[in-house]
């Protein structure tokens, strides 16, 4: 059944000069609130609520009480917290200088592994022959305990920065390689087919499709290896007994002198350093992946 529009009677038609004034446009549905107008203020004041910070403070208080109890029972294993605090406050410049050395070694080793793993991941994803030749060797390197070969690297390269960079790069290399390769090769076939129909070259598909798709995988790997880079630098410093700087050297020297306060103060600085490195990676990820659904889901929590 067809619907015929209702005809307007001639006497009901309105002359052009008697036309009714234009009605104001009806407002549509309210625009979606900006993520800066609602979500960001909540995130700025969310830490003020006790439900956010009180559990962490309570847990830290419990751990501090347990530590003090253990220090009283086992003074040869755990120093009291006030002695650790005095060591940090009295020699703050000393810890800061050695933390800078360790952080520089960790950052340099992480940068070397990042560049090498990313370039190799591109070759592995694009050239099957390279994938079949490289991946078995990469797996062997990953399962090889770096701590066992650290003394050999020190003997081979001396007590300078080279063995520390090599050890840190080896620890960080494999997770970046595997995650980046997975991201480069996990592009949906429908998307690739669309670009093929537009005669996109392999370089264009790599730059505009595969690399953006691999960025979430790459940042996931960086969140894993950024603390490992600090561990790798410390392991290298502990292995290089003739090293003259770094928190690993501080720990080794203080352990030989049974100075537990310095040992645990250095460990505390290392833990704080790992947290700061993780925070930097997280902030960089949020800025680089603001378009990705994982970033938007984090903001809405």
C-alpha positions in Angstrom: 0.0 0.0 0.0 1.5 3.3 -1.1 1.2 6.4 1.0 0.2 9.5 -0.9 1.3 12.8 0.7 -1.6 15.0 1.8 -2.4 17.8 -0.7 -2.7 21.3 0.6 -5.9 23.1 -0.4 -5.4 26.2 -2.6 -7.1 28.4 0.0 -4.7 27.1 2.7 -1.6 27.9 0.8 0.4 30.8 2.2 1.5 33.6 0.0 5.3 34.2 -0.2 5.0 37.7 1.3 2.9 36.2 4.2 5.2 33.4 5.0 5.6 32.7 8.7 8.9 33.8 10.2 11.5 31.1 10.3 11.4 29.1 13.5 14.6 28.7 15.4 16.4 25.4 14.7 15.6 22.7 17.1 18.6 21.7 19.1 19.7 18.2 18.4 21.0 15.7 21.0 23.6 17.1 23.3 27.1 16.9 22.1 29.3 14.2 23.6 31.1 15.7 26.5 34.7 16.4 25.9 37.2 14.1 27.5 38.9 17.2 28.9 35.8 18.6 30.5 34.7 15.6 32.5 37.3 12.8 32.6 40.4 14.9 33.2 39.0 16.9 36.2 38.0 13.6 37.8 41.4 12.1 37.2 43.0 15.3 38.7 41.0 15.1 42.0 40.6 11.4 42.2 43.7 11.0 44.3 42.1 13.2 47.0 39.5 10.6 47.8 40.6 8.2 50.7 39.4 5.2 48.7 42.2 5.8 46.3 45.2 6.4 48.5 44.2 4.8 51.8 44.7 1.2 50.7 48.3 1.9 49.6 49.1 3.9 52.7 47.7 1.1 54.9 49.8 -1.5 53.0 52.9 0.5 53.3 52.3 0.9 57.0 51.9 -2.8 57.4 55.1 -3.6 55.5 57.0 -1.0 57.5 55.8 -2.6 60.7 56.8 -6.0 59.5 60.1 -4.7 58.4 60.8 -3.2 61.8 59.7 -6.4 63.5 62.1 -8.4 61.3 64.9 -6.0 61.9 64.5 -6.4 65.7 64.4 -10.2 65.4 67.1 -10.6 62.7 69.4 -7.6 62.9 72.1 -9.4 60.8 69.6 -9.6 57.9 67.5 -6.5 58.0 68.6 -3.0 59.1 66.1 -0.7 60.8 64.3 1.7 58.5 65.6 4.8 60.3 69.2 3.7 59.6 68.3 3.3 55.9 66.7 6.7 55.9 69.8 8.3 57.6 72.1 6.7 55.0 70.0 8.2 52.2 69.8 11.6 53.7 73.5 11.8 54.8 74.9 10.6 51.4 72.2 11.8 49.0 74.6 13.1 46.5 76.6 9.9 46.5 73.5 7.8 45.8 72.3 10.3 43.2 75.6 10.2 41.3 75.7 6.4 41.2 72.0 6.2 40.3 72.7 8.5 37.3 75.5 6.1 36.1 73.2 3.1 36.4 70.3 4.9 34.7 72.6 6.0 31.9 73.8 2.4 31.3 70.2 1.1 31.4 68.9 3.8 29.0 71.7 3.2 26.5 71.3 -0.5 26.6 67.6 -0.2 26.1 68.0 2.1 23.2 70.5 -0.2 21.5 68.2 -3.2 21.9 65.1 -1.2 20.8 66.7 -0.1 17.5 68.2 -3.6 16.8 65.1 -5.5 17.7 62.8 -3.1 15.7 64.9 -3.3 12.5 65.2 -7.1 12.8 61.4 -7.4 13.5 60.7 -5.5 10.2 63.0 -7.9 8.3 61.6 -10.9 10.0 58.0 -9.9 9.2 58.7 -9.0 5.6 61.3 -11.6 4.5 60.4 -15.2 5.3 64.0 -16.4 4.8 65.3 -14.0 7.5 62.5 -15.2 9.8 63.5 -18.8 9.4 67.2 -18.0 9.9 66.9 -15.5 12.8 64.1 -16.7 15.1 65.7 -20.0 16.2 68.9 -18.1 17.2 66.9 -15.5 19.0 65.1 -18.2 21.0 68.5 -19.7 22.0 69.8 -16.3 23.1 66.6 -15.7 25.1 66.9 -19.0 27.1 70.6 -18.4 27.7 71.1 -17.0 31.3 72.8 -13.7 30.8 74.1 -13.8 34.4 76.2 -16.8 33.4 77.9 -15.1 30.5 78.3 -11.7 32.2 81.8 -12.5 33.6 82.9 -13.7 30.2 81.7 -10.4 28.6 83.6 -8.5 31.3 86.7 -10.4 30.4 86.2 -9.9 26.7 85.3 -6.2 26.8 87.0 -5.0 30.0 85.6 -3.0 32.9 84.2 -0.1 30.8 80.7 0.6 29.7 80.7 -1.9 26.8 79.9 -5.1 28.7 77.2 -3.3 30.7 75.6 -2.1 27.5 75.8 -5.6 25.9 74.3 -7.3 28.9 71.4 -4.8 29.2 70.7 -5.0 25.4 70.7 -8.8 25.5 68.2 -8.8 28.4 65.8 -6.3 26.6 66.2 -7.6 23.0 64.0 -10.7 22.8 60.7 -9.3 24.3 60.9 -6.3 21.9 61.6 -8.5 18.9 58.8 -11.0 19.6 56.2 -8.3 20.4 57.0 -6.1 17.5 57.0 -9.0 15.1 53.6 -10.1 16.4 52.2 -6.6 15.9 53.6 -6.3 12.4 52.1 -9.6 11.3 48.7 -9.3 13.0 47.1 -6.8 10.6 43.7 -8.1 9.5 43.7 -9.4 5.9 40.7 -7.2 5.0 42.8 -4.1 5.8 45.7 -5.4 3.7 43.4 -6.3 0.8 42.0 -2.7 0.8 45.5 -1.3 0.5 46.4 -3.8 -2.2 43.4 -2.7 -4.2 44.8 0.9 -4.0 48.2 -0.3 -5.4 50.0 0.5 -2.1 53.6 -0.5 -2.1 55.1 -2.7 0.6 56.8 0.4 2.1 53.6 2.3 2.2 51.8 -0.7 3.8 54.6 -0.9 6.3 54.5 2.8 7.2 50.8 3.3 7.3 49.4 -0.1 8.3 51.9 -2.5 9.9 53.9 -0.1 12.1 50.8 1.7 13.6 49.3 -1.7 14.3 52.5 -2.8 16.0 52.7 0.2 18.3 50.5 -1.2 21.1 52.6 -4.4 21.0 55.8 -2.4 21.1 54.8 -0.4 24.1 53.7 -3.5 25.9 57.2 -4.9 25.4 58.7 -1.6 26.6 56.7 -1.8 29.8 58.3 -5.2 30.4 61.9 -4.5 29.5 62.2 -1.0 31.0 62.6 -2.4 34.5 64.7 -5.2 33.1 67.1 -2.7 31.7 67.9 -1.4 35.2 68.3 -5.0 36.4 70.7 -5.7 33.5 72.8 -2.7 34.3 73.0 -3.7 38.0 73.9 -7.3 37.0 76.7 -6.0 34.8 78.0 -3.8 37.5 78.0 -6.7 40.0 79.8 -8.9 37.5 82.5 -6.3 36.8 84.3 -6.3 40.1 86.6 -3.6 39.0 83.9 -1.2 38.1 84.1 2.2 39.7 80.5 3.5 39.6 76.9 2.6 39.6 74.5 1.3 42.3 75.5 -2.3 41.5 79.1 -1.4 42.5 77.8 0.3 45.6 75.9 -2.8 46.6 78.9 -5.0 46.0 81.2 -2.9 48.0 78.8 -2.4 50.9 78.1 -6.2 51.0 81.7 -6.9 51.4 81.8 -4.5 54.3 78.6 -5.9 55.9 77.0 -2.4 55.6 73.4 -3.5 55.3 72.0 0.1 55.5 73.8 1.1 52.3 72.8 -2.1 50.6 69.1 -1.6 51.2 69.3 2.1 50.6 70.8 1.3 47.1 68.0 -1.3 46.5 65.4 1.3 47.5 66.9 3.8 45.0 66.9 1.1 42.3 63.2 0.3 43.0 62.3 4.0 42.8 64.3 4.3 39.5 62.4 1.4 38.0 59.1 3.0 39.0 60.1 6.3 37.4 61.2 4.6 34.2 57.9 2.7 34.0 56.0 6.0 34.5 57.9 7.6 31.6 57.0 4.7 29.3 53.4 4.8 30.4 53.1 8.5 29.7 54.8 8.2 26.3 52.4 5.3 25.5 49.3 7.4 26.4 50.5 10.3 24.1 51.5 8.0 21.2 48.4 5.8 21.4 45.7 8.4 22.2 43.8 7.0 19.2 43.9 3.4 20.3 41.1 1.8 22.2 43.4 0.7 25.0 44.2 4.3 25.8 40.6 5.4 25.9 39.6 2.5 28.1 42.3 3.5 30.6 41.0 7.0 30.8 37.4 5.9 31.5 38.4 3.7 34.4 
